[in-house]
Amino acid sequence: MQAGLHPPSRLLLIDDVVTSGTTIMACAIKLALAFPGVPVSAFALARVQSTGNPDRVLDPIIQRVTVAGQRCKREALA
Protein backbone atom coordinates (compact mmCIF):
# COMPACT_ATOMS: atom_id res chain seq x y z
CA MET A 1 0.00 0.00 0.00
CA GLN A 2 1.28 3.47 -0.81
CA ALA A 3 2.36 5.73 2.00
CA GLY A 4 -0.40 8.06 3.19
CA LEU A 5 -3.24 5.79 2.05
CA HIS A 6 -5.55 4.33 4.66
CA PRO A 7 -6.63 0.67 4.43
CA PRO A 8 -10.23 0.20 3.30
CA SER A 9 -12.95 -0.55 5.86
CA ARG A 10 -14.65 -2.96 3.42
CA LEU A 11 -14.27 -4.16 -0.17
CA LEU A 12 -16.90 -4.77 -2.85
CA LEU A 13 -16.26 -6.88 -5.96
CA ILE A 14 -18.51 -6.20 -8.95
CA ASP A 15 -18.98 -8.72 -11.77
CA ASP A 16 -21.29 -8.88 -14.76
CA VAL A 17 -22.26 -12.60 -14.60
CA VAL A 18 -21.62 -15.31 -12.00
CA THR A 19 -21.76 -18.95 -13.07
CA SER A 20 -20.30 -21.17 -10.33
CA GLY A 21 -18.63 -18.28 -8.50
CA THR A 22 -15.09 -19.62 -8.93
CA THR A 23 -13.64 -16.44 -10.48
CA ILE A 24 -15.25 -14.09 -7.98
CA MET A 25 -14.10 -16.36 -5.12
CA ALA A 26 -10.51 -16.29 -6.41
CA CYS A 27 -10.62 -12.49 -6.49
CA ALA A 28 -12.09 -12.36 -2.98
CA ILE A 29 -9.36 -14.65 -1.64
CA LYS A 30 -6.63 -12.47 -3.17
CA LEU A 31 -8.18 -9.34 -1.65
CA ALA A 32 -8.57 -11.04 1.74
CA LEU A 33 -4.87 -11.94 1.68
CA ALA A 34 -3.89 -8.37 0.71
CA PHE A 35 -6.22 -6.79 3.30
CA PRO A 36 -6.51 -9.16 6.29
CA GLY A 37 -9.57 -8.54 8.45
CA VAL A 38 -11.34 -6.37 5.86
CA PRO A 39 -14.78 -7.74 4.88
CA VAL A 40 -15.11 -8.64 1.18
CA SER A 41 -18.54 -8.75 -0.51
CA ALA A 42 -19.54 -9.17 -4.14
CA PHE A 43 -22.31 -8.03 -6.48
CA ALA A 44 -23.15 -9.50 -9.87
CA LEU A 45 -25.65 -8.11 -12.32
CA ALA A 46 -26.73 -11.57 -13.48
CA ARG A 47 -26.29 -15.23 -12.58
CA VAL A 48 -26.48 -18.44 -14.53
CA GLN A 49 -29.48 -20.47 -13.38
CA SER A 50 -29.26 -24.21 -14.03
CA THR A 51 -32.26 -25.30 -11.95
CA GLY A 52 -35.50 -23.81 -10.72
CA ASN A 53 -38.10 -21.65 -12.37
CA PRO A 54 -36.64 -19.86 -15.46
CA ASP A 55 -39.37 -17.19 -15.16
CA ARG A 56 -37.63 -15.88 -12.03
CA VAL A 57 -34.16 -15.33 -13.55
CA LEU A 58 -34.35 -11.56 -13.07
CA ASP A 59 -35.47 -11.73 -9.44
CA PRO A 60 -32.80 -10.50 -6.99
CA ILE A 61 -31.24 -13.19 -4.83
CA ILE A 62 -28.62 -13.27 -2.08
CA GLN A 63 -26.26 -16.23 -2.26
CA ARG A 64 -23.11 -17.43 -0.55
CA VAL A 65 -20.26 -18.75 -2.71
CA THR A 66 -18.21 -21.54 -1.12
CA VAL A 67 -15.26 -23.60 -2.30
CA ALA A 68 -16.26 -27.05 -3.54
CA GLY A 69 -13.21 -28.95 -4.76
CA GLN A 70 -11.49 -27.14 -7.62
CA ARG A 71 -14.57 -25.04 -8.34
CA CYS A 72 -17.15 -23.25 -6.22
CA LYS A 73 -20.84 -23.59 -5.56
CA ARG A 74 -23.56 -21.05 -4.83
CA GLU A 75 -26.03 -21.47 -1.97
CA ALA A 76 -29.12 -19.32 -1.48
CA LEU A 77 -29.36 -17.57 1.88
CA ALA A 78 -32.71 -17.51 3.64
Contact map, one row per residue, 1 for C-alpha under 8 A:
111010100000000000000000000000000000000000000000000000000000000000000000000000
111110000000000000000000000000000000000000000000000000000000000000000000000000
111110000000000000000000000000000000000000000000000000000000000000000000000000
011111000000000000000000000000000000000000000000000000000000000000000000000000
111111100000000000000000000000000000000000000000000000000000000000000000000000
000111110000000000000000000000000000000000000000000000000000000000000000000000
100011111000000000000000000000000010000000000000000000000000000000000000000000
000001111110000000000000000000000000010000000000000000000000000000000000000000
000000111110000000000000000000000000011000000000000000000000000000000000000000
000000011111000000000000000000000000011100000000000000000000000000000000000000
000000011111100000000000000000000000011110000000000000000000000000000000000000
000000000111110000000000000000000000000111100000000000000000000000000000000000
000000000011111000000001001100000000000111100000000000000000000000000000000000
000000000001111100000000000000000000000001110000000000000000000000000000000000
000000000000111111000001000000000000000001111000000000000000000000000000000000
000000000000011111000000000000000000000000011100000000000000000000000000000000
000000000000001111100000000000000000000000011111000000000000000000000000000000
000000000000001111111001000000000000000000010111000000000000000000000000000000
000000000000000011111100000000000000000000000011100000000000000000000000000000
000000000000000001111100000000000000000000000001000000000000000010000011110000
000000000000000001111111100000000000000000000000000000000000000010000011110000
000000000000000000111111110000000000000000000000000000000000000000100011100000
000000000000000000001111111000000000000000000000000000000000000000000000000000
000000000000101001001111111100000000000001000000000000000000000000000000000000
000000000000000000001111111110000000000000000000000000000000000011100001000000
000000000000000000000111111111000000000000000000000000000000000000000000000000
000000000000100000000011111111100000000000000000000000000000000000000000000000
000000000000100000000001111111110000000110000000000000000000000000000000000000
000000000000000000000000111111111000000000000000000000000000000000000000000000
000000000000000000000000011111111100000000000000000000000000000000000000000000
000000000000000000000000001111111110000100000000000000000000000000000000000000
000000000000000000000000000111111111111100000000000000000000000000000000000000
000000000000000000000000000011111111000000000000000000000000000000000000000000
000000000000000000000000000001111111000000000000000000000000000000000000000000
000000100000000000000000000000111111110000000000000000000000000000000000000000
000000000000000000000000000000011111110000000000000000000000000000000000000000
000000000000000000000000000000010011111000000000000000000000000000000000000000
000000011110000000000000000000010011111100000000000000000000000000000000000000
000000001110000000000000000000010000111110000000000000000000000000000000000000
000000000111100000000000000100110000011111000000000000000000000000000000000000
000000000011100000000000000100000000001111100000000000000000000000000000000000
000000000001111000000001000000000000000111110000000000000000000000000000000000
000000000001111000000000000000000000000011111000000000000000000000000000000000
000000000000011111000000000000000000000001111110000000000000000000000000000000
000000000000001110000000000000000000000000111110000000000000000000000000000000
000000000000000111000000000000000000000000011111000000000100000000000000000000
000000000000000011100000000000000000000000011111100000001000000000000000000000
000000000000000011110000000000000000000000000111110000000000000000000000000000
000000000000000000100000000000000000000000000011111101001000000000000000000000
000000000000000000000000000000000000000000000001111100000000000000000000000000
000000000000000000000000000000000000000000000000111111000000000000000000000000
000000000000000000000000000000000000000000000000111111000000000000000000000000
000000000000000000000000000000000000000000000000001111111000000000000000000000
000000000000000000000000000000000000000000000000101111111000000000000000000000
000000000000000000000000000000000000000000000000000011111100000000000000000000
000000000000000000000000000000000000000000000000000011111110000000000000000000
000000000000000000000000000000000000000000000010100011111110000000000000000000
000000000000000000000000000000000000000000000100000000111111000000000000000000
000000000000000000000000000000000000000000000000000000011111100000000000000000
000000000000000000000000000000000000000000000000000000000111110000000000000000
000000000000000000000000000000000000000000000000000000000011111000000000000100
000000000000000000000000000000000000000000000000000000000001111100000000000110
000000000000000000000000000000000000000000000000000000000000111110000000011110
000000000000000000000000000000000000000000000000000000000000011111000000011110
000000000000000000011000100000000000000000000000000000000000001111100001111000
000000000000000000000000100000000000000000000000000000000000000111110001111000
000000000000000000000100100000000000000000000000000000000000000011111111100000
000000000000000000000000000000000000000000000000000000000000000001111111100000
000000000000000000000000000000000000000000000000000000000000000000111111000000
000000000000000000000000000000000000000000000000000000000000000000111111000000
000000000000000000011100000000000000000000000000000000000000000000111111100000
000000000000000000011100100000000000000000000000000000000000000011111111110000
000000000000000000011100000000000000000000000000000000000000000011110011111000
000000000000000000011000000000000000000000000000000000000000001111000001111100
000000000000000000000000000000000000000000000000000000000000001111000000111110
000000000000000000000000000000000000000000000000000000000000111100000000011111
000000000000000000000000000000000000000000000000000000000000011100000000001111
000000000000000000000000000000000000000000000000000000000000000000000000000111
